[in-house]
Amino acid sequence: MAVRHSLCVDRFEGRDRPIAVLLTDDGESINLPRFLLPSDIKPGDVLSISFERDAEGTRKLADETRRVQGELSGRDPGGDIRL
């Protein structure tokens, strides 16, 4: 099930303005890289955003993490670290 929210573009910050500051309905601010948002947005615009769990993406990430951990543990001689 997707969760949908409306966010207001408050302002842009940073050198050359790469960060968009968005406000939730309850006044909390969220900073996002501007490149993630539509190129024509401006302060005062309202954006709709939705979040949905990606079960397949979660499974793939878990599989990849286990694979990498297995590779690393295969190269680990064990024991304490000596400096």
C-alpha positions in Angstrom: 0.0 0.0 0.0 1.4 3.4 -1.0 1.4 6.3 1.5 0.8 9.7 -0.2 1.9 13.1 1.1 1.8 16.7 0.0 4.9 18.9 0.5 5.4 22.6 -0.1 8.6 23.8 -1.6 9.8 26.4 0.9 13.2 27.4 -0.5 16.5 26.3 -2.1 19.7 26.4 -0.2 23.4 25.8 -0.6 26.0 27.0 -3.0 24.3 27.3 -6.4 21.1 26.1 -4.6 21.4 22.3 -4.9 19.2 21.5 -1.9 15.4 21.9 -1.9 13.8 22.5 1.5 10.3 21.0 1.6 7.7 21.5 4.3 5.2 18.9 5.5 1.7 19.8 6.5 2.8 19.9 10.2 5.8 22.2 9.5 8.6 19.7 9.5 11.3 20.4 6.9 12.8 17.8 4.6 15.9 18.5 2.6 16.3 16.8 -0.7 18.8 17.1 -3.5 17.1 19.4 -6.1 18.0 17.0 -9.0 15.5 14.5 -7.6 12.6 16.9 -8.2 11.0 18.3 -11.3 13.2 20.9 -13.0 10.5 23.6 -13.1 9.6 23.7 -9.4 9.8 27.0 -7.5 9.2 28.1 -3.9 5.5 27.9 -3.1 4.8 24.9 -5.4 3.1 21.9 -3.8 4.5 18.5 -4.6 2.7 15.1 -4.2 5.0 12.3 -3.1 4.2 8.7 -2.4 6.1 5.9 -0.7 5.7 2.2 -1.4 7.6 -0.7 0.0 9.5 -2.5 -2.8 9.5 -6.2 -1.6 11.6 -7.4 -4.6 14.2 -4.6 -4.2 14.4 -5.4 -0.5 15.0 -9.1 -1.3 17.7 -8.3 -3.9 19.5 -6.0 -1.5 19.4 -8.6 1.3 20.8 -11.3 -1.1 23.6 -8.9 -2.3 24.5 -8.0 1.3 24.7 -11.7 2.3 26.9 -12.4 -0.8 29.3 -9.5 0.0 29.5 -10.5 3.7 30.3 -14.1 2.6 33.1 -12.9 0.4 34.5 -10.7 3.1 34.4 -13.4 5.8 36.1 -15.8 3.4 39.1 -13.4 3.2 39.2 -12.6 7.0 42.0 -14.5 8.7 40.2 -14.0 12.1 41.8 -12.9 15.3 42.5 -9.5 16.8 43.5 -6.5 14.8 47.1 -5.5 15.4 48.3 -2.0 14.8 
